[in-house]
Amino acid sequence: MKTLKIPEATIIRLSVYSRHLTDVDRKGIITTSSGEIADGVGVSPAQVRKDLAYFGEFGTRGVGYNVKDLRQHIMRILGLSVDWSVTLVGVGNLGLALSTYKGFRDRGFIITSIFDADPKKVGTVVEGVEVLPIDQLETVVRQNRTQIGIVAVPSDFAQEIVDQLICAGVSAILNFAPVVLNVPPEIELRNVDLAVNLEVLTFNVCGQRCY
C-alpha cells in the first residue's frame, strides 16, 4: 500500500463501492469495469480508478475487475474481513432503532452488549441482547474485548459514558449525542449530529436567497 494520506472522501466512496459490488455479485455478474461501478454509484470512472489506485493495482486492462476479488480487497481495506464487537449505550428511540438495524451485522458489526440507565429498560432483550445497567459497562465491555462503542445518550451524560468506554478499552466511538466530546488522540471518534445534517440540507435547498 502506498504511504499516502488517504482522503476521508475516498474511504466513504470505498464503502459505497463495496455495497455496489455486493449487489452486483448477488446478480451473478463475474466482471465489471470502472465505468460500470461509476454508473452504479454516481461518480466518474476516473474517480473510481483514482480511489482504488491509493491501495494498489486491481483488475486487468481491457478485461476489468473480478467482482468477488475486488469486493474482498475493498472489504479488507475497510477492516471488514473480520467481525467487530460493538457496544451500544442508550436505548431511547434512536438507540432502539440502531440496535435493530440489520445493516450493522451484515457488515460485520456485532452488537454484543447494550446498556441503559433506565431501570425499566434494564433486563429487557433487544435482538437477542439483554439490556444491562450502566454500572456493568466497564466490566462487560472489557470481558467482550469490545472495540467500538456507539453512544446514543442525552448530551449531559455523553462525556461520562465515553470516559467509561475508553477506560474499558474501546478504541473507536460513534457518537450521536449533540455535544463536543474530549477523547485522547489515539481514540477514533466520529460524531453524527442529525440536526446539523438537516441544517446542511436546508442551507443547500435555500441557497443564497436565504441571506
Solvent accessible surface area in square Angstrom, and as a share of the most:
residue,aa,sasa,rsa
1,M,164,0.73
2,K,103,0.44
3,T,140,0.81
4,L,104,0.52
5,K,188,0.80
6,I,40,0.20
7,P,56,0.35
8,E,98,0.44
9,A,50,0.38
10,T,1,0.01
11,I,62,0.32
12,I,96,0.49
13,R,55,0.20
14,L,0,0.00
15,S,27,0.17
16,V,63,0.36
17,Y,2,0.01
18,S,0,0.00
19,R,115,0.42
20,H,34,0.15
21,L,0,0.00
22,T,20,0.12
23,D,69,0.36
24,V,13,0.08
25,D,37,0.19
26,R,186,0.68
27,K,154,0.65
28,G,52,0.50
29,I,77,0.39
30,I,113,0.58
31,T,61,0.35
32,T,7,0.04
33,S,41,0.27
34,S,13,0.08
35,G,23,0.22
36,E,97,0.44
37,I,1,0.01
38,A,1,0.01
39,D,124,0.64
40,G,44,0.43
41,V,35,0.20
42,G,68,0.65
43,V,49,0.28
44,S,55,0.35
45,P,55,0.34
46,A,59,0.45
47,Q,49,0.22
48,V,0,0.00
49,R,124,0.45
50,K,122,0.51
51,D,0,0.00
52,L,5,0.03
53,A,41,0.32
54,Y,33,0.13
55,F,21,0.09
56,G,26,0.25
57,E,166,0.74
58,F,40,0.17
59,G,50,0.48
60,T,83,0.48
61,R,235,0.86
62,G,84,0.81
63,V,100,0.58
64,G,16,0.15
65,Y,23,0.09
66,N,62,0.32
67,V,1,0.00
68,K,112,0.47
69,D,74,0.39
70,L,4,0.02
71,R,63,0.23
72,Q,102,0.45
73,H,64,0.29
74,I,1,0.01
75,M,18,0.08
76,R,133,0.49
77,I,47,0.24
78,L,40,0.20
79,G,22,0.21
80,L,23,0.12
81,S,78,0.50
82,V,91,0.52
83,D,98,0.51
84,W,72,0.25
85,S,18,0.11
86,V,3,0.02
87,T,0,0.00
88,L,0,0.00
89,V,0,0.00
90,G,6,0.05
91,V,11,0.06
92,G,32,0.31
93,N,141,0.72
94,L,63,0.32
95,G,0,0.00
96,L,84,0.42
97,A,59,0.46
98,L,22,0.11
99,S,10,0.06
100,T,53,0.31
101,Y,123,0.47
102,K,133,0.56
103,G,15,0.15
104,F,38,0.16
105,R,152,0.55
106,D,109,0.56
107,R,29,0.11
108,G,8,0.07
109,F,57,0.24
110,I,31,0.16
111,I,20,0.10
112,T,53,0.31
113,S,2,0.01
114,I,2,0.01
115,F,0,0.00
116,D,14,0.07
117,A,84,0.65
118,D,49,0.25
119,P,112,0.71
120,K,177,0.75
121,K,67,0.28
122,V,46,0.26
123,G,41,0.40
124,T,64,0.37
125,V,98,0.56
126,V,14,0.08
127,E,98,0.44
128,G,70,0.67
129,V,29,0.16
130,E,88,0.39
131,V,0,0.00
132,L,34,0.17
133,P,35,0.22
134,I,35,0.18
135,D,125,0.65
136,Q,76,0.34
137,L,0,0.00
138,E,58,0.26
139,T,72,0.42
140,V,25,0.15
141,V,0,0.00
142,R,120,0.44
143,Q,135,0.60
144,N,58,0.30
145,R,205,0.75
146,T,4,0.02
147,Q,61,0.27
148,I,30,0.15
149,G,0,0.00
150,I,7,0.03
151,V,0,0.00
152,A,16,0.13
153,V,20,0.11
154,P,89,0.56
155,S,38,0.25
156,D,132,0.68
157,F,114,0.47
158,A,0,0.00
159,Q,56,0.25
160,E,100,0.45
161,I,8,0.04
162,V,0,0.00
163,D,64,0.33
164,Q,33,0.14
165,L,0,0.00
166,I,40,0.20
167,C,88,0.53
168,A,6,0.05
169,G,53,0.51
170,V,2,0.01
171,S,55,0.36
172,A,26,0.20
173,I,5,0.02
174,L,45,0.22
175,N,0,0.00
176,F,29,0.12
177,A,6,0.05
178,P,90,0.56
179,V,56,0.32
180,V,134,0.77
181,L,13,0.06
182,N,114,0.58
183,V,41,0.23
184,P,47,0.29
185,P,136,0.86
186,E,128,0.57
187,I,19,0.10
188,E,123,0.55
189,L,44,0.22
190,R,133,0.49
191,N,86,0.44
192,V,42,0.24
193,D,39,0.20
194,L,95,0.47
195,A,54,0.42
196,V,76,0.43
197,N,81,0.41
198,L,112,0.56
199,E,104,0.47
200,V,78,0.45
201,L,104,0.52
202,T,86,0.50
203,F,119,0.50
204,N,98,0.50
205,V,111,0.64
206,C,28,0.17
207,G,26,0.25
208,Q,141,0.63
209,R,192,0.70
210,C,76,0.45
211,Y,173,0.66
